[in-house]
């Protein structure tokens, strides 16, 4: 096998592997509804610093008072870093208020637009809603 053939086979193999590992990205309007705003106050349980979007999980009471865990989509880590976030910006136990938009299909899932800390500071969450002007 010559070097060119070997190189072409390696590139083809890596392309297939890369395609199988890719995480599909979606628009805001594919998953969230701007007509379903939500405000949630709760306690941070976890901040996942992952691509394509960071995720914030908080425990908050539902309408009946039962504690549920919310899954909140943030912007991508790179964008959050440009906004001043770090991996340890929100540690478990921190109380926050999150404003955003509910998922069209999932309970207790939302796209976070802002996160307000217990001291009143409001930070932008890098919502994909804010960069999208129409559905």
Backbone bond lengths (Angstrom), bond angles and torsions (degrees), N, CA, C in turn:
res aa  C-N    CA-C-N  psi(-1)  N-CA   C-N-CA  omega(-1)  CA-C   N-CA-C  phi
1 X - - - 1.449 - - 1.532 107.47 -
2 X 1.340 116.08 128.88 1.454 117.64 -179.36 1.540 110.97 -82.45
3 X 1.312 115.64 170.43 1.467 121.93 -175.22 1.525 111.25 -62.86
4 X 1.320 117.73 -39.85 1.477 120.59 -179.96 1.523 111.61 -63.07
5 X 1.296 116.96 -44.34 1.455 121.23 179.64 1.522 110.43 -64.22
6 X 1.310 116.68 -43.52 1.452 121.67 178.40 1.535 110.70 -62.19
7 X 1.324 116.92 -43.58 1.479 121.44 178.39 1.528 110.35 -62.75
8 X 1.333 117.81 -45.40 1.463 121.83 179.89 1.526 110.80 -61.66
9 X 1.331 117.15 -40.33 1.462 120.86 178.74 1.530 110.64 -65.82
10 X 1.320 116.94 -39.98 1.468 120.57 179.00 1.523 110.75 -65.10
11 X 1.333 117.52 -44.18 1.465 121.59 178.96 1.528 110.48 -62.69
12 X 1.298 117.12 -43.48 1.468 121.13 179.29 1.526 110.87 -62.66
13 X 1.339 115.95 -42.93 1.471 119.52 179.36 1.518 111.68 -63.65
14 X 1.325 116.91 -44.11 1.467 120.52 179.32 1.529 111.34 -65.95
15 X 1.318 117.49 -35.38 1.461 121.04 178.35 1.524 110.88 -63.35
16 X 1.321 116.03 -45.05 1.466 120.67 178.94 1.520 110.32 -64.43
17 X 1.324 117.57 -44.49 1.456 121.70 178.99 1.517 110.87 -62.10
18 X 1.324 116.99 -44.24 1.460 120.98 179.53 1.514 111.99 -63.17
19 X 1.312 116.97 -39.83 1.458 120.50 -179.86 1.525 111.22 -65.98
20 X 1.313 116.87 -36.08 1.462 119.26 -179.02 1.527 111.78 -73.21
21 X 1.341 117.56 -22.41 1.450 121.29 -179.27 1.528 112.28 -92.47
22 X 1.321 117.53 -10.02 1.464 120.36 -176.73 1.528 110.89 -66.13
23 X 1.316 115.02 139.75 1.459 120.97 176.78 1.523 107.20 -100.70
24 X 1.322 117.79 122.28 1.454 118.65 -177.86 1.523 110.90 -65.26
25 X 1.305 115.87 141.57 1.451 121.09 178.48 1.516 108.56 -102.25
26 X 1.296 117.48 157.31 1.452 121.47 -176.18 1.516 109.75 -135.08
27 X 1.315 115.94 160.61 1.456 119.26 174.00 1.526 108.52 -84.62
28 X 1.313 116.04 161.18 1.462 121.28 177.63 1.526 110.02 -53.58
29 X 1.323 116.71 -47.79 1.458 121.51 -173.09 1.520 113.72 -71.17
30 X 1.320 117.90 -14.66 1.464 120.27 176.67 1.521 111.00 -71.64
31 X 1.331 117.30 -30.39 1.465 120.35 -174.33 1.526 114.77 -118.89
32 X 1.341 117.52 -28.49 1.470 120.74 -173.36 1.520 110.99 -117.25
33 X 1.336 115.39 157.79 1.456 121.20 -176.92 1.528 109.97 -119.47
34 X 1.339 116.27 115.18 1.471 119.56 -179.34 1.521 112.12 -67.36
35 X 1.305 117.87 -12.69 1.468 122.29 177.21 1.533 111.43 -87.56
36 X 1.335 117.55 0.62 1.465 122.33 179.62 1.532 110.83 -121.47
37 X 1.349 116.45 65.02 1.468 117.92 178.85 1.524 110.53 -67.54
38 X 1.324 115.75 152.69 1.459 120.52 -179.16 1.527 108.78 -144.51
39 X 1.328 116.09 143.35 1.462 122.96 172.94 1.515 106.87 -124.17
40 X 1.339 115.99 124.41 1.458 121.67 -175.63 1.525 108.72 -127.67
41 X 1.328 116.83 128.40 1.462 120.94 173.28 1.516 107.16 -112.79
42 X 1.319 115.47 126.27 1.451 119.34 -177.97 1.510 112.17 -165.09
43 X 1.317 114.65 -171.81 1.458 123.21 -175.82 1.520 110.01 -106.93
44 X 1.327 115.61 128.80 1.461 121.63 179.58 1.529 109.23 -62.31
45 X 1.345 115.24 129.92 1.462 120.01 173.80 1.526 111.29 -107.54
46 X 1.352 116.17 -26.79 1.466 119.16 -177.70 1.523 109.60 -167.46
47 X 1.329 116.61 145.46 1.456 123.54 170.25 1.522 106.44 -123.63
48 X 1.337 116.50 116.27 1.466 121.37 179.16 1.520 108.29 -98.46
49 X 1.294 116.99 120.68 1.457 124.07 -177.43 1.521 107.73 -97.27
50 X 1.339 117.32 76.07 1.458 122.04 -173.61 1.519 111.03 -130.28
51 X 1.324 115.40 157.28 1.464 121.41 174.73 1.525 109.42 -94.24
52 X 1.297 121.85 150.80 1.455 125.08 6.27 1.535 113.55 -82.89
53 X 1.325 119.04 -11.76 1.461 122.33 178.78 1.523 109.68 -137.72
54 X 1.318 115.44 139.47 1.464 119.65 171.02 1.527 107.10 -70.50
55 X 1.324 116.90 155.67 1.469 121.75 179.91 1.518 108.17 -127.99
56 X 1.322 115.44 137.27 1.456 122.84 176.09 1.518 107.03 -115.25
57 X 1.319 116.71 131.44 1.461 121.78 178.74 1.523 107.73 -116.53
58 X 1.336 115.82 129.24 1.460 119.87 178.06 1.526 109.96 -134.33
59 X 1.326 115.42 146.99 1.458 121.82 172.69 1.515 107.78 -92.85
60 X 1.333 115.97 127.46 1.466 121.07 -179.29 1.520 109.11 -147.22
61 X 1.340 117.32 151.20 1.460 119.27 178.83 1.529 111.36 -72.65
62 X 1.339 116.40 141.49 1.464 120.29 173.82 1.522 109.02 -87.08
63 X 1.318 117.58 -170.31 1.469 122.31 -177.26 1.525 112.82 -60.12
64 X 1.334 117.19 -28.68 1.461 121.08 -178.79 1.530 112.45 -91.23
65 X 1.347 116.43 -3.20 1.458 120.11 -179.31 1.517 114.19 94.16
66 X 1.327 117.12 -5.99 1.461 121.01 177.87 1.528 109.57 -74.77
67 X 1.323 117.15 138.64 1.462 121.42 179.96 1.529 109.54 -78.86
68 X 1.332 115.10 126.60 1.462 121.70 177.05 1.524 108.59 -124.71
69 X 1.326 116.33 155.28 1.451 121.00 178.73 1.520 109.18 -97.78
70 X 1.331 116.26 121.35 1.459 122.87 178.64 1.524 109.89 -92.00
71 X 1.325 115.98 140.23 1.461 124.51 175.04 1.528 105.95 -107.95
72 X 1.329 116.20 111.61 1.462 121.41 -174.14 1.529 110.48 -115.60
73 X 1.323 115.54 121.47 1.457 120.38 178.56 1.520 109.59 -80.09
74 X 1.333 115.29 130.83 1.464 122.54 174.12 1.526 107.69 -108.01
75 X 1.313 116.19 -176.02 1.458 120.50 174.84 1.515 110.91 -72.96
76 X 1.327 117.47 179.10 1.460 120.58 177.67 1.526 110.35 -68.99
77 X 1.328 117.79 148.99 1.467 120.48 -178.96 1.526 114.10 -51.79
78 X 1.323 117.71 -41.60 1.459 120.35 -179.78 1.532 111.02 -60.69
79 X 1.325 116.72 -43.77 1.460 120.67 177.85 1.523 111.87 -66.39
80 X 1.333 116.90 -38.66 1.462 120.31 178.16 1.524 111.07 -64.86
81 X 1.324 116.97 -37.31 1.469 119.77 177.82 1.525 110.46 -63.53
82 X 1.331 117.31 -38.41 1.460 120.22 177.49 1.526 111.42 -65.49
83 X 1.332 116.35 -24.30 1.465 121.26 177.90 1.532 111.86 -88.67
84 X 1.335 117.45 -0.37 1.459 121.40 176.88 1.519 115.31 101.96
85 X 1.335 117.98 2.42 1.454 121.41 178.35 1.525 110.13 -75.77
86 X 1.335 114.78 156.16 1.468 123.18 170.69 1.529 107.31 -133.70
87 X 1.325 115.75 166.92 1.472 120.51 178.69 1.523 112.29 -55.62
88 X 1.322 116.37 -30.48 1.464 120.36 -177.00 1.536 112.61 -104.96
89 X 1.322 117.30 21.38 1.467 120.63 -178.55 1.528 112.51 -62.74
90 X 1.304 116.93 -36.27 1.466 120.98 179.74 1.522 108.34 -125.66
91 X 1.313 115.73 106.37 1.460 120.19 -178.96 1.527 109.88 -93.31
92 X 1.325 117.64 152.51 1.463 120.27 176.71 1.527 110.64 -52.88
93 X 1.335 114.69 137.13 1.453 121.22 -179.14 1.515 113.33 101.65
94 X 1.347 117.10 -16.25 1.466 121.33 178.29 1.521 109.34 -71.50
95 X 1.335 116.87 133.67 1.464 121.13 176.33 1.528 108.58 -91.26
96 X 1.332 116.39 129.18 1.461 122.53 -178.76 1.526 109.92 -135.49
97 X 1.320 114.92 159.69 1.461 121.69 169.77 1.520 106.68 -118.92
98 X 1.312 115.90 125.26 1.459 121.75 -177.05 1.524 108.94 -114.01
99 X 1.332 115.38 130.65 1.463 120.85 172.52 1.514 107.47 -110.62
100 X 1.314 115.65 137.25 1.456 119.34 -178.98 1.506 111.20 -171.74
101 X 1.316 115.36 -151.39 1.456 122.01 -175.92 1.518 109.69 -134.57
102 X 1.320 115.88 134.04 1.463 122.63 -177.76 1.528 112.56 -67.66
103 X 1.317 113.28 155.02 1.456 121.27 173.18 1.529 108.86 -69.61
104 X 1.311 115.29 148.74 1.464 120.15 176.38 1.528 111.71 -72.90
105 X 1.336 116.88 -25.59 1.461 119.55 -170.88 1.523 115.63 -123.92
106 X 1.326 118.45 -18.49 1.463 121.18 -173.32 1.527 111.20 -114.81
107 X 1.328 116.60 137.11 1.459 121.20 172.77 1.525 108.90 -74.12
108 X 1.324 116.39 146.86 1.464 122.63 174.60 1.522 113.24 57.72
109 X 1.326 116.05 32.71 1.462 122.70 174.45 1.520 106.83 -129.36
110 X 1.341 116.29 135.46 1.458 120.12 -179.79 1.517 110.47 -152.07
111 X 1.318 114.77 162.94 1.451 122.91 172.78 1.520 106.38 -98.71
112 X 1.326 117.69 117.67 1.461 122.04 -176.60 1.524 110.22 -79.63
113 X 1.323 115.46 132.79 1.464 121.02 176.26 1.530 110.51 -101.50
114 X 1.322 116.78 -44.58 1.462 121.08 176.22 1.523 109.43 -137.23
115 X 1.318 114.79 152.77 1.454 122.07 174.83 1.526 105.71 -125.96
116 X 1.336 116.18 122.99 1.457 120.74 178.40 1.516 108.63 -106.43
117 X 1.329 115.21 125.55 1.461 121.38 -179.23 1.523 109.76 -80.47
118 X 1.322 117.09 163.91 1.466 121.34 -176.20 1.527 112.39 -63.17
119 X 1.345 118.20 -21.33 1.467 120.15 177.53 1.524 112.44 -86.75
120 X 1.343 116.75 4.21 1.457 121.56 176.57 1.518 114.95 95.60
121 X 1.325 117.56 -9.96 1.465 119.17 178.02 1.522 109.80 -69.19
122 X 1.329 114.91 132.59 1.458 120.58 178.88 1.521 108.36 -107.53
123 X 1.327 116.12 131.34 1.453 120.74 178.62 1.524 109.50 -120.23
124 X 1.308 115.46 141.42 1.448 122.32 178.43 1.516 108.80 -72.43
125 X 1.317 117.51 135.72 1.463 121.16 -174.81 1.528 113.45 -97.14
126 X 1.329 117.93 4.25 1.451 119.80 177.62 1.514 113.39 71.35
127 X 1.337 117.19 30.80 1.456 121.92 -177.90 1.520 112.16 -58.01
128 X 1.315 115.84 138.91 1.455 120.05 175.65 1.526 110.75 -69.33
129 X 1.325 119.00 -16.66 1.454 122.74 176.87 1.520 110.02 -62.76
130 X 1.329 117.79 -39.45 1.449 121.67 -174.74 1.507 114.24 -71.38
131 X 1.317 117.80 -15.64 1.462 120.64 177.85 1.510 111.45 -104.33
132 X 1.314 117.37 4.45 1.452 122.57 -178.18 1.518 109.10 -116.07
133 X 1.317 117.98 127.21 1.453 119.73 -176.34 1.530 113.58 -99.92
134 X 1.309 117.51 -19.77 1.459 118.46 179.33 1.519 110.52 -150.83
135 X 1.342 116.18 156.65 1.468 118.77 -179.90 1.518 112.85 -69.60
